[in-house]
């Protein structure tokens, strides 16, 4: 068994590859042999780092949130302190819609919600997103004095629902990339600034 710090480093390096594999294959179609192949490691290497395929999948679901938060932090770090982080994050999300098909991990997980561990992982993912988005909405509205037609909590859920629809629109080819980005940004900004 690898030492803890070595194992953590291996997990960090393999998680983007695992996530991409699950995003492409889904949960049920992904065999550990195929996951190992896509990660360019032996199957036993994966089993040394995670006890089973479900643990790998749960780690991939968690990876989605951590990756998004890293991107948000980088975007916020480049934003002037007096500017709205929420507006910058909406722009970034519009640019990244459908990023590498990783949203398909969520679609795959939705098919597995009869498994309590996977259901909990999805609940945790969405609640963490909601909390983080709501924090930025509150900050934005204080910074800009924007009136609100809906509570900050409801606005955060509406933005999450909008992203979910954008991912469905991508998979079903309902809108091209530019149209999706424009639609998302326009509606998301309106949600932030709606007046009562």
CNS distance restraints for C-alpha pairs under 8 A (distance, minus, plus):
assign (resid   1 and name CA) (resid  48 and name CA) 6.23 0.50 0.50
assign (resid   2 and name CA) (resid   6 and name CA) 6.11 0.50 0.50
assign (resid   2 and name CA) (resid   7 and name CA) 5.50 0.50 0.50
assign (resid   2 and name CA) (resid  48 and name CA) 7.52 0.50 0.50
assign (resid   3 and name CA) (resid   7 and name CA) 5.93 0.50 0.50
assign (resid   4 and name CA) (resid   8 and name CA) 6.09 0.50 0.50
assign (resid   5 and name CA) (resid   9 and name CA) 6.21 0.50 0.50
assign (resid   6 and name CA) (resid  10 and name CA) 6.21 0.50 0.50
assign (resid   7 and name CA) (resid  11 and name CA) 6.12 0.50 0.50
assign (resid   7 and name CA) (resid  49 and name CA) 6.30 0.50 0.50
assign (resid   8 and name CA) (resid  12 and name CA) 6.19 0.50 0.50
assign (resid   9 and name CA) (resid  13 and name CA) 6.30 0.50 0.50
assign (resid  10 and name CA) (resid  14 and name CA) 6.06 0.50 0.50
assign (resid  10 and name CA) (resid  49 and name CA) 7.80 0.50 0.50
assign (resid  11 and name CA) (resid  15 and name CA) 5.81 0.50 0.50
assign (resid  11 and name CA) (resid  49 and name CA) 6.66 0.50 0.50
assign (resid  12 and name CA) (resid  16 and name CA) 7.66 0.50 0.50
assign (resid  13 and name CA) (resid  17 and name CA) 7.82 0.50 0.50
assign (resid  14 and name CA) (resid  18 and name CA) 6.08 0.50 0.50
assign (resid  14 and name CA) (resid  39 and name CA) 6.42 0.50 0.50
assign (resid  15 and name CA) (resid  19 and name CA) 5.88 0.50 0.50
assign (resid  15 and name CA) (resid  59 and name CA) 7.38 0.50 0.50
assign (resid  15 and name CA) (resid  60 and name CA) 6.34 0.50 0.50
assign (resid  15 and name CA) (resid  63 and name CA) 6.96 0.50 0.50
assign (resid  16 and name CA) (resid  20 and name CA) 6.13 0.50 0.50
assign (resid  16 and name CA) (resid  60 and name CA) 7.76 0.50 0.50
assign (resid  16 and name CA) (resid  63 and name CA) 7.64 0.50 0.50
assign (resid  17 and name CA) (resid  21 and name CA) 6.16 0.50 0.50
assign (resid  17 and name CA) (resid  38 and name CA) 6.84 0.50 0.50
assign (resid  17 and name CA) (resid  39 and name CA) 5.56 0.50 0.50
assign (resid  18 and name CA) (resid  22 and name CA) 6.15 0.50 0.50
assign (resid  18 and name CA) (resid  35 and name CA) 6.43 0.50 0.50
assign (resid  18 and name CA) (resid  38 and name CA) 7.56 0.50 0.50
assign (resid  18 and name CA) (resid  39 and name CA) 6.62 0.50 0.50
assign (resid  18 and name CA) (resid  56 and name CA) 7.44 0.50 0.50
assign (resid  18 and name CA) (resid  57 and name CA) 7.94 0.50 0.50
assign (resid  18 and name CA) (resid  60 and name CA) 6.57 0.50 0.50
assign (resid  19 and name CA) (resid  23 and name CA) 5.90 0.50 0.50
assign (resid  19 and name CA) (resid  57 and name CA) 7.69 0.50 0.50
assign (resid  19 and name CA) (resid  60 and name CA) 4.88 0.50 0.50
assign (resid  19 and name CA) (resid  61 and name CA) 7.64 0.50 0.50
assign (resid  19 and name CA) (resid  63 and name CA) 7.43 0.50 0.50
assign (resid  19 and name CA) (resid  64 and name CA) 7.96 0.50 0.50
assign (resid  19 and name CA) (resid 102 and name CA) 6.73 0.50 0.50
assign (resid  19 and name CA) (resid 105 and name CA) 7.31 0.50 0.50
assign (resid  20 and name CA) (resid  24 and name CA) 6.14 0.50 0.50
assign (resid  20 and name CA) (resid 100 and name CA) 7.41 0.50 0.50
assign (resid  20 and name CA) (resid 101 and name CA) 7.36 0.50 0.50
assign (resid  20 and name CA) (resid 102 and name CA) 6.25 0.50 0.50
assign (resid  21 and name CA) (resid  25 and name CA) 5.94 0.50 0.50
assign (resid  21 and name CA) (resid  26 and name CA) 7.75 0.50 0.50
assign (resid  21 and name CA) (resid  30 and name CA) 7.52 0.50 0.50
assign (resid  21 and name CA) (resid  35 and name CA) 6.30 0.50 0.50
assign (resid  21 and name CA) (resid  38 and name CA) 6.63 0.50 0.50
assign (resid  22 and name CA) (resid  26 and name CA) 4.83 0.50 0.50
assign (resid  22 and name CA) (resid  27 and name CA) 6.00 0.50 0.50
assign (resid  22 and name CA) (resid  30 and name CA) 6.52 0.50 0.50
assign (resid  22 and name CA) (resid  35 and name CA) 7.94 0.50 0.50
assign (resid  22 and name CA) (resid  57 and name CA) 7.20 0.50 0.50
assign (resid  22 and name CA) (resid  60 and name CA) 7.67 0.50 0.50
assign (resid  22 and name CA) (resid 104 and name CA) 7.86 0.50 0.50
assign (resid  22 and name CA) (resid 105 and name CA) 6.03 0.50 0.50
assign (resid  23 and name CA) (resid 101 and name CA) 5.86 0.50 0.50
assign (resid  23 and name CA) (resid 102 and name CA) 5.04 0.50 0.50
assign (resid  23 and name CA) (resid 103 and name CA) 6.96 0.50 0.50
assign (resid  23 and name CA) (resid 104 and name CA) 4.84 0.50 0.50
assign (resid  23 and name CA) (resid 105 and name CA) 4.73 0.50 0.50
assign (resid  23 and name CA) (resid 108 and name CA) 7.81 0.50 0.50
assign (resid  24 and name CA) (resid 101 and name CA) 7.07 0.50 0.50
assign (resid  24 and name CA) (resid 104 and name CA) 7.28 0.50 0.50
assign (resid  25 and name CA) (resid  29 and name CA) 5.63 0.50 0.50
assign (resid  25 and name CA) (resid  30 and name CA) 5.46 0.50 0.50
assign (resid  26 and name CA) (resid  30 and name CA) 6.18 0.50 0.50
assign (resid  26 and name CA) (resid 104 and name CA) 7.23 0.50 0.50
assign (resid  26 and name CA) (resid 105 and name CA) 6.48 0.50 0.50
assign (resid  26 and name CA) (resid 108 and name CA) 5.14 0.50 0.50
assign (resid  27 and name CA) (resid  57 and name CA) 7.14 0.50 0.50
assign (resid  27 and name CA) (resid 105 and name CA) 7.82 0.50 0.50
assign (resid  27 and name CA) (resid 108 and name CA) 5.86 0.50 0.50
assign (resid  27 and name CA) (resid 109 and name CA) 7.23 0.50 0.50
assign (resid  30 and name CA) (resid  34 and name CA) 6.33 0.50 0.50
assign (resid  30 and name CA) (resid  35 and name CA) 6.52 0.50 0.50
assign (resid  31 and name CA) (resid  35 and name CA) 6.18 0.50 0.50
assign (resid  31 and name CA) (resid  53 and name CA) 7.81 0.50 0.50
assign (resid  32 and name CA) (resid  36 and name CA) 5.96 0.50 0.50
assign (resid  32 and name CA) (resid  43 and name CA) 6.41 0.50 0.50
assign (resid  32 and name CA) (resid  46 and name CA) 7.96 0.50 0.50
assign (resid  32 and name CA) (resid  53 and name CA) 6.42 0.50 0.50
assign (resid  33 and name CA) (resid  37 and name CA) 6.17 0.50 0.50
assign (resid  33 and name CA) (resid  43 and name CA) 5.79 0.50 0.50
assign (resid  34 and name CA) (resid  38 and name CA) 6.16 0.50 0.50
assign (resid  35 and name CA) (resid  39 and name CA) 6.16 0.50 0.50
assign (resid  35 and name CA) (resid  43 and name CA) 7.87 0.50 0.50
assign (resid  36 and name CA) (resid  40 and name CA) 5.95 0.50 0.50
assign (resid  36 and name CA) (resid  41 and name CA) 5.19 0.50 0.50
assign (resid  36 and name CA) (resid  42 and name CA) 5.66 0.50 0.50
assign (resid  36 and name CA) (resid  43 and name CA) 5.07 0.50 0.50
assign (resid  36 and name CA) (resid  45 and name CA) 7.95 0.50 0.50
assign (resid  36 and name CA) (resid  46 and name CA) 6.76 0.50 0.50
assign (resid  37 and name CA) (resid  41 and name CA) 6.22 0.50 0.50
assign (resid  37 and name CA) (resid  42 and name CA) 7.25 0.50 0.50
assign (resid  37 and name CA) (resid  43 and name CA) 7.87 0.50 0.50
assign (resid  41 and name CA) (resid  45 and name CA) 6.42 0.50 0.50
assign (resid  41 and name CA) (resid  46 and name CA) 7.62 0.50 0.50
assign (resid  42 and name CA) (resid  46 and name CA) 7.14 0.50 0.50
assign (resid  43 and name CA) (resid  47 and name CA) 6.57 0.50 0.50
assign (resid  44 and name CA) (resid  48 and name CA) 6.15 0.50 0.50
assign (resid  45 and name CA) (resid  49 and name CA) 6.59 0.50 0.50
assign (resid  46 and name CA) (resid  50 and name CA) 6.00 0.50 0.50
assign (resid  47 and name CA) (resid  51 and name CA) 5.46 0.50 0.50
assign (resid  47 and name CA) (resid  52 and name CA) 6.35 0.50 0.50
assign (resid  50 and name CA) (resid  55 and name CA) 5.89 0.50 0.50
assign (resid  50 and name CA) (resid  56 and name CA) 6.03 0.50 0.50
assign (resid  51 and name CA) (resid  55 and name CA) 6.36 0.50 0.50
assign (resid  52 and name CA) (resid  56 and name CA) 6.56 0.50 0.50
assign (resid  53 and name CA) (resid  57 and name CA) 6.22 0.50 0.50
assign (resid  54 and name CA) (resid  58 and name CA) 6.11 0.50 0.50
assign (resid  55 and name CA) (resid  59 and name CA) 6.13 0.50 0.50
assign (resid  56 and name CA) (resid  60 and name CA) 6.27 0.50 0.50
assign (resid  57 and name CA) (resid  61 and name CA) 6.30 0.50 0.50
assign (resid  58 and name CA) (resid  62 and name CA) 6.31 0.50 0.50
assign (resid  58 and name CA) (resid 118 and name CA) 6.69 0.50 0.50
assign (resid  58 and name CA) (resid 121 and name CA) 6.57 0.50 0.50
assign (resid  59 and name CA) (resid  63 and name CA) 6.02 0.50 0.50
assign (resid  60 and name CA) (resid  64 and name CA) 6.54 0.50 0.50
assign (resid  60 and name CA) (resid 105 and name CA) 7.67 0.50 0.50
assign (resid  61 and name CA) (resid  65 and name CA) 7.31 0.50 0.50
assign (resid  61 and name CA) (resid 105 and name CA) 6.69 0.50 0.50
assign (resid  61 and name CA) (resid 106 and name CA) 7.18 0.50 0.50
assign (resid  61 and name CA) (resid 121 and name CA) 6.97 0.50 0.50
assign (resid  61 and name CA) (resid 122 and name CA) 7.40 0.50 0.50
assign (resid  61 and name CA) (resid 125 and name CA) 7.47 0.50 0.50
assign (resid  62 and name CA) (resid  66 and name CA) 6.52 0.50 0.50
assign (resid  62 and name CA) (resid 121 and name CA) 7.35 0.50 0.50
assign (resid  62 and name CA) (resid 125 and name CA) 6.83 0.50 0.50
assign (resid  63 and name CA) (resid  67 and name CA) 5.87 0.50 0.50
assign (resid  64 and name CA) (resid  68 and name CA) 6.21 0.50 0.50
assign (resid  64 and name CA) (resid 102 and name CA) 7.34 0.50 0.50
assign (resid  65 and name CA) (resid  69 and name CA) 6.13 0.50 0.50
assign (resid  65 and name CA) (resid 125 and name CA) 6.49 0.50 0.50
assign (resid  65 and name CA) (resid 128 and name CA) 7.88 0.50 0.50
assign (resid  65 and name CA) (resid 129 and name CA) 7.33 0.50 0.50
assign (resid  66 and name CA) (resid  70 and name CA) 6.17 0.50 0.50
assign (resid  67 and name CA) (resid  71 and name CA) 6.35 0.50 0.50
assign (resid  68 and name CA) (resid  72 and name CA) 6.12 0.50 0.50
assign (resid  69 and name CA) (resid  73 and name CA) 5.99 0.50 0.50
assign (resid  70 and name CA) (resid  74 and name CA) 6.24 0.50 0.50
assign (resid  71 and name CA) (resid  75 and name CA) 6.22 0.50 0.50
assign (resid  72 and name CA) (resid  76 and name CA) 6.04 0.50 0.50
assign (resid  72 and name CA) (resid  89 and name CA) 6.46 0.50 0.50
assign (resid  72 and name CA) (resid  92 and name CA) 7.90 0.50 0.50
assign (resid  73 and name CA) (resid  77 and name CA) 5.97 0.50 0.50
assign (resid  74 and name CA) (resid  78 and name CA) 6.58 0.50 0.50
assign (resid  75 and name CA) (resid  79 and name CA) 6.57 0.50 0.50
assign (resid  75 and name CA) (resid  88 and name CA) 7.13 0.50 0.50
assign (resid  75 and name CA) (resid  89 and name CA) 7.20 0.50 0.50
assign (resid  75 and name CA) (resid  92 and name CA) 7.62 0.50 0.50
assign (resid  76 and name CA) (resid  85 and name CA) 5.99 0.50 0.50
assign (resid  76 and name CA) (resid  88 and name CA) 7.35 0.50 0.50
assign (resid  76 and name CA) (resid  89 and name CA) 7.73 0.50 0.50
assign (resid  79 and name CA) (resid  83 and name CA) 6.51 0.50 0.50
assign (resid  79 and name CA) (resid  85 and name CA) 7.01 0.50 0.50
assign (resid  79 and name CA) (resid  88 and name CA) 7.58 0.50 0.50
assign (resid  82 and name CA) (resid 143 and name CA) 7.70 0.50 0.50
assign (resid  84 and name CA) (resid  88 and name CA) 6.67 0.50 0.50
assign (resid  84 and name CA) (resid 139 and name CA) 7.73 0.50 0.50
assign (resid  84 and name CA) (resid 140 and name CA) 5.48 0.50 0.50
assign (resid  84 and name CA) (resid 143 and name CA) 7.13 0.50 0.50
assign (resid  84 and name CA) (resid 144 and name CA) 7.86 0.50 0.50
assign (resid  85 and name CA) (resid  89 and name CA) 6.06 0.50 0.50
assign (resid  85 and name CA) (resid 136 and name CA) 6.57 0.50 0.50
assign (resid  85 and name CA) (resid 140 and name CA) 6.98 0.50 0.50
assign (resid  86 and name CA) (resid  90 and name CA) 6.14 0.50 0.50
assign (resid  86 and name CA) (resid 133 and name CA) 7.89 0.50 0.50
assign (resid  86 and name CA) (resid 136 and name CA) 5.34 0.50 0.50
assign (resid  86 and name CA) (resid 137 and name CA) 6.25 0.50 0.50
assign (resid  86 and name CA) (resid 139 and name CA) 7.97 0.50 0.50
assign (resid  86 and name CA) (resid 140 and name CA) 6.08 0.50 0.50
assign (resid  87 and name CA) (resid  91 and name CA) 6.31 0.50 0.50
assign (resid  87 and name CA) (resid 189 and name CA) 7.06 0.50 0.50
assign (resid  88 and name CA) (resid  92 and name CA) 6.19 0.50 0.50
assign (resid  89 and name CA) (resid  93 and name CA) 5.97 0.50 0.50
assign (resid  90 and name CA) (resid  94 and name CA) 6.08 0.50 0.50
assign (resid  90 and name CA) (resid 185 and name CA) 6.25 0.50 0.50
assign (resid  90 and name CA) (resid 188 and name CA) 6.82 0.50 0.50
assign (resid  90 and name CA) (resid 189 and name CA) 7.47 0.50 0.50
assign (resid  91 and name CA) (resid  95 and name CA) 6.30 0.50 0.50
assign (resid  91 and name CA) (resid 185 and name CA) 6.45 0.50 0.50
assign (resid  92 and name CA) (resid  96 and name CA) 6.13 0.50 0.50
assign (resid  93 and name CA) (resid  97 and name CA) 5.87 0.50 0.50
assign (resid  94 and name CA) (resid 180 and name CA) 7.64 0.50 0.50
assign (resid  94 and name CA) (resid 181 and name CA) 4.68 0.50 0.50
assign (resid  94 and name CA) (resid 182 and name CA) 7.44 0.50 0.50
assign (resid  94 and name CA) (resid 184 and name CA) 6.13 0.50 0.50
assign (resid  94 and name CA) (resid 185 and name CA) 6.00 0.50 0.50
assign (resid  95 and name CA) (resid 181 and name CA) 6.36 0.50 0.50
assign (resid  97 and name CA) (resid 163 and name CA) 7.71 0.50 0.50
assign (resid  97 and name CA) (resid 166 and name CA) 7.21 0.50 0.50
assign (resid  97 and name CA) (resid 167 and name CA) 7.01 0.50 0.50
assign (resid  97 and name CA) (resid 180 and name CA) 7.96 0.50 0.50
assign (resid  97 and name CA) (resid 181 and name CA) 7.24 0.50 0.50
assign (resid  98 and name CA) (resid 102 and name CA) 7.01 0.50 0.50
assign (resid  98 and name CA) (resid 103 and name CA) 6.39 0.50 0.50
assign (resid  98 and name CA) (resid 167 and name CA) 5.98 0.50 0.50
assign (resid  98 and name CA) (resid 170 and name CA) 6.86 0.50 0.50
assign (resid  99 and name CA) (resid 103 and name CA) 7.40 0.50 0.50
assign (resid 102 and name CA) (resid 106 and name CA) 7.87 0.50 0.50
assign (resid 103 and name CA) (resid 107 and name CA) 6.84 0.50 0.50
assign (resid 103 and name CA) (resid 167 and name CA) 6.92 0.50 0.50
assign (resid 104 and name CA) (resid 108 and name CA) 6.08 0.50 0.50
assign (resid 105 and name CA) (resid 109 and name CA) 6.08 0.50 0.50
assign (resid 106 and name CA) (resid 110 and name CA) 6.11 0.50 0.50
assign (resid 106 and name CA) (resid 122 and name CA) 7.49 0.50 0.50
assign (resid 107 and name CA) (resid 111 and name CA) 6.81 0.50 0.50
assign (resid 108 and name CA) (resid 112 and name CA) 6.94 0.50 0.50
assign (resid 109 and name CA) (resid 113 and name CA) 6.56 0.50 0.50
assign (resid 109 and name CA) (resid 118 and name CA) 6.51 0.50 0.50
assign (resid 109 and name CA) (resid 119 and name CA) 7.59 0.50 0.50
assign (resid 109 and name CA) (resid 122 and name CA) 7.22 0.50 0.50
assign (resid 110 and name CA) (resid 119 and name CA) 7.72 0.50 0.50
assign (resid 110 and name CA) (resid 122 and name CA) 7.87 0.50 0.50
assign (resid 112 and name CA) (resid 118 and name CA) 6.51 0.50 0.50
assign (resid 112 and name CA) (resid 119 and name CA) 7.23 0.50 0.50
assign (resid 113 and name CA) (resid 118 and name CA) 5.88 0.50 0.50
assign (resid 113 and name CA) (resid 119 and name CA) 4.52 0.50 0.50
assign (resid 114 and name CA) (resid 118 and name CA) 7.91 0.50 0.50
assign (resid 114 and name CA) (resid 119 and name CA) 6.99 0.50 0.50
assign (resid 115 and name CA) (resid 119 and name CA) 6.15 0.50 0.50
assign (resid 116 and name CA) (resid 120 and name CA) 5.97 0.50 0.50
assign (resid 117 and name CA) (resid 121 and name CA) 6.18 0.50 0.50
assign (resid 118 and name CA) (resid 122 and name CA) 6.29 0.50 0.50
assign (resid 119 and name CA) (resid 123 and name CA) 6.18 0.50 0.50
assign (resid 120 and name CA) (resid 124 and name CA) 5.97 0.50 0.50
assign (resid 121 and name CA) (resid 125 and name CA) 6.07 0.50 0.50
assign (resid 122 and name CA) (resid 126 and name CA) 6.19 0.50 0.50
assign (resid 123 and name CA) (resid 127 and name CA) 6.01 0.50 0.50
assign (resid 124 and name CA) (resid 128 and name CA) 5.98 0.50 0.50
assign (resid 125 and name CA) (resid 129 and name CA) 6.25 0.50 0.50
assign (resid 126 and name CA) (resid 130 and name CA) 5.97 0.50 0.50
assign (resid 127 and name CA) (resid 131 and name CA) 6.11 0.50 0.50
assign (resid 128 and name CA) (resid 132 and name CA) 6.23 0.50 0.50
assign (resid 129 and name CA) (resid 133 and name CA) 6.02 0.50 0.50
assign (resid 129 and name CA) (resid 160 and name CA) 7.90 0.50 0.50
assign (resid 130 and name CA) (resid 134 and name CA) 5.94 0.50 0.50
assign (resid 130 and name CA) (resid 153 and name CA) 7.78 0.50 0.50
assign (resid 130 and name CA) (resid 156 and name CA) 5.77 0.50 0.50
assign (resid 130 and name CA) (resid 157 and name CA) 6.49 0.50 0.50
assign (resid 130 and name CA) (resid 160 and name CA) 7.35 0.50 0.50
assign (resid 131 and name CA) (resid 135 and name CA) 6.25 0.50 0.50
assign (resid 132 and name CA) (resid 136 and name CA) 6.63 0.50 0.50
assign (resid 133 and name CA) (resid 137 and name CA) 6.26 0.50 0.50
assign (resid 133 and name CA) (resid 156 and name CA) 5.71 0.50 0.50
assign (resid 134 and name CA) (resid 138 and name CA) 6.15 0.50 0.50
assign (resid 134 and name CA) (resid 152 and name CA) 5.94 0.50 0.50
assign (resid 134 and name CA) (resid 153 and name CA) 6.01 0.50 0.50
assign (resid 134 and name CA) (resid 155 and name CA) 7.63 0.50 0.50
assign (resid 134 and name CA) (resid 156 and name CA) 5.27 0.50 0.50
assign (resid 135 and name CA) (resid 139 and name CA) 6.24 0.50 0.50
assign (resid 136 and name CA) (resid 140 and name CA) 5.92 0.50 0.50
assign (resid 137 and name CA) (resid 141 and name CA) 6.09 0.50 0.50
assign (resid 137 and name CA) (resid 152 and name CA) 6.31 0.50 0.50
assign (resid 137 and name CA) (resid 155 and name CA) 7.90 0.50 0.50
assign (resid 137 and name CA) (resid 156 and name CA) 7.38 0.50 0.50
assign (resid 137 and name CA) (resid 192 and name CA) 7.00 0.50 0.50
assign (resid 138 and name CA) (resid 142 and name CA) 6.21 0.50 0.50
assign (resid 138 and name CA) (resid 152 and name CA) 6.50 0.50 0.50
assign (resid 139 and name CA) (resid 143 and name CA) 6.04 0.50 0.50
assign (resid 140 and name CA) (resid 144 and name CA) 5.99 0.50 0.50
assign (resid 140 and name CA) (resid 145 and name CA) 7.94 0.50 0.50
assign (resid 140 and name CA) (resid 146 and name CA) 7.77 0.50 0.50
assign (resid 141 and name CA) (resid 145 and name CA) 5.21 0.50 0.50
assign (resid 141 and name CA) (resid 146 and name CA) 4.92 0.50 0.50
assign (resid 141 and name CA) (resid 147 and name CA) 7.21 0.50 0.50
assign (resid 141 and name CA) (resid 192 and name CA) 7.68 0.50 0.50
assign (resid 142 and name CA) (resid 146 and name CA) 7.32 0.50 0.50
assign (resid 146 and name CA) (resid 192 and name CA) 7.57 0.50 0.50
assign (resid 146 and name CA) (resid 193 and name CA) 5.64 0.50 0.50
assign (resid 146 and name CA) (resid 194 and name CA) 7.80 0.50 0.50
assign (resid 146 and name CA) (resid 195 and name CA) 7.59 0.50 0.50
assign (resid 147 and name CA) (resid 193 and name CA) 6.43 0.50 0.50
assign (resid 147 and name CA) (resid 194 and name CA) 6.55 0.50 0.50
assign (resid 147 and name CA) (resid 195 and name CA) 5.07 0.50 0.50
assign (resid 147 and name CA) (resid 196 and name CA) 6.80 0.50 0.50
assign (resid 148 and name CA) (resid 152 and name CA) 7.91 0.50 0.50
assign (resid 148 and name CA) (resid 192 and name CA) 7.33 0.50 0.50
assign (resid 148 and name CA) (resid 193 and name CA) 6.53 0.50 0.50
assign (resid 148 and name CA) (resid 194 and name CA) 5.56 0.50 0.50
assign (resid 148 and name CA) (resid 195 and name CA) 5.32 0.50 0.50
assign (resid 148 and name CA) (resid 196 and name CA) 6.01 0.50 0.50
assign (resid 149 and name CA) (resid 194 and name CA) 5.60 0.50 0.50
assign (resid 149 and name CA) (resid 195 and name CA) 5.39 0.50 0.50
assign (resid 149 and name CA) (resid 196 and name CA) 4.43 0.50 0.50
assign (resid 150 and name CA) (resid 154 and name CA) 6.09 0.50 0.50
assign (resid 150 and name CA) (resid 155 and name CA) 6.14 0.50 0.50
assign (resid 151 and name CA) (resid 155 and name CA) 6.19 0.50 0.50
assign (resid 152 and name CA) (resid 156 and name CA) 6.18 0.50 0.50
assign (resid 153 and name CA) (resid 157 and name CA) 6.53 0.50 0.50
assign (resid 154 and name CA) (resid 158 and name CA) 6.15 0.50 0.50
assign (resid 155 and name CA) (resid 159 and name CA) 6.23 0.50 0.50
assign (resid 155 and name CA) (resid 191 and name CA) 6.50 0.50 0.50
assign (resid 155 and name CA) (resid 192 and name CA) 7.32 0.50 0.50
assign (resid 156 and name CA) (resid 160 and name CA) 6.34 0.50 0.50
assign (resid 157 and name CA) (resid 161 and name CA) 6.14 0.50 0.50
assign (resid 158 and name CA) (resid 162 and name CA) 6.12 0.50 0.50
assign (resid 158 and name CA) (resid 191 and name CA) 7.90 0.50 0.50
assign (resid 159 and name CA) (resid 163 and name CA) 6.36 0.50 0.50
assign (resid 159 and name CA) (resid 188 and name CA) 6.34 0.50 0.50
assign (resid 159 and name CA) (resid 191 and name CA) 7.70 0.50 0.50
assign (resid 160 and name CA) (resid 164 and name CA) 6.32 0.50 0.50
assign (resid 161 and name CA) (resid 165 and name CA) 6.24 0.50 0.50
assign (resid 162 and name CA) (resid 166 and name CA) 6.19 0.50 0.50
assign (resid 162 and name CA) (resid 184 and name CA) 7.11 0.50 0.50
assign (resid 162 and name CA) (resid 188 and name CA) 7.76 0.50 0.50
assign (resid 163 and name CA) (resid 167 and name CA) 6.32 0.50 0.50
assign (resid 163 and name CA) (resid 184 and name CA) 7.55 0.50 0.50
assign (resid 164 and name CA) (resid 168 and name CA) 6.42 0.50 0.50
assign (resid 165 and name CA) (resid 169 and name CA) 6.06 0.50 0.50
assign (resid 166 and name CA) (resid 170 and name CA) 6.16 0.50 0.50
assign (resid 166 and name CA) (resid 180 and name CA) 6.63 0.50 0.50
assign (resid 166 and name CA) (resid 184 and name CA) 7.28 0.50 0.50
assign (resid 167 and name CA) (resid 171 and name CA) 6.32 0.50 0.50
assign (resid 168 and name CA) (resid 172 and name CA) 6.10 0.50 0.50
assign (resid 169 and name CA) (resid 173 and name CA) 5.67 0.50 0.50
assign (resid 169 and name CA) (resid 174 and name CA) 4.86 0.50 0.50
assign (resid 169 and name CA) (resid 175 and name CA) 6.19 0.50 0.50
assign (resid 169 and name CA) (resid 180 and name CA) 7.84 0.50 0.50
assign (resid 170 and name CA) (resid 174 and name CA) 6.51 0.50 0.50
assign (resid 170 and name CA) (resid 175 and name CA) 6.75 0.50 0.50
assign (resid 170 and name CA) (resid 176 and name CA) 7.61 0.50 0.50
assign (resid 170 and name CA) (resid 177 and name CA) 7.83 0.50 0.50
assign (resid 170 and name CA) (resid 180 and name CA) 7.91 0.50 0.50
assign (resid 175 and name CA) (resid 179 and name CA) 5.82 0.50 0.50
assign (resid 175 and name CA) (resid 180 and name CA) 5.76 0.50 0.50
assign (resid 176 and name CA) (resid 180 and name CA) 6.12 0.50 0.50
assign (resid 177 and name CA) (resid 181 and name CA) 6.17 0.50 0.50
assign (resid 178 and name CA) (resid 182 and name CA) 6.11 0.50 0.50
assign (resid 179 and name CA) (resid 183 and name CA) 5.89 0.50 0.50
assign (resid 180 and name CA) (resid 184 and name CA) 5.94 0.50 0.50
assign (resid 181 and name CA) (resid 185 and name CA) 6.08 0.50 0.50
assign (resid 182 and name CA) (resid 186 and name CA) 6.03 0.50 0.50
assign (resid 183 and name CA) (resid 187 and name CA) 6.16 0.50 0.50
assign (resid 184 and name CA) (resid 188 and name CA) 5.87 0.50 0.50
assign (resid 185 and name CA) (resid 189 and name CA) 5.99 0.50 0.50
assign (resid 186 and name CA) (resid 190 and name CA) 6.27 0.50 0.50
assign (resid 187 and name CA) (resid 191 and name CA) 6.22 0.50 0.50
assign (resid 188 and name CA) (resid 192 and name CA) 6.52 0.50 0.50
assign (resid 189 and name CA) (resid 193 and name CA) 6.36 0.50 0.50
assign (resid 190 and name CA) (resid 194 and name CA) 5.59 0.50 0.50
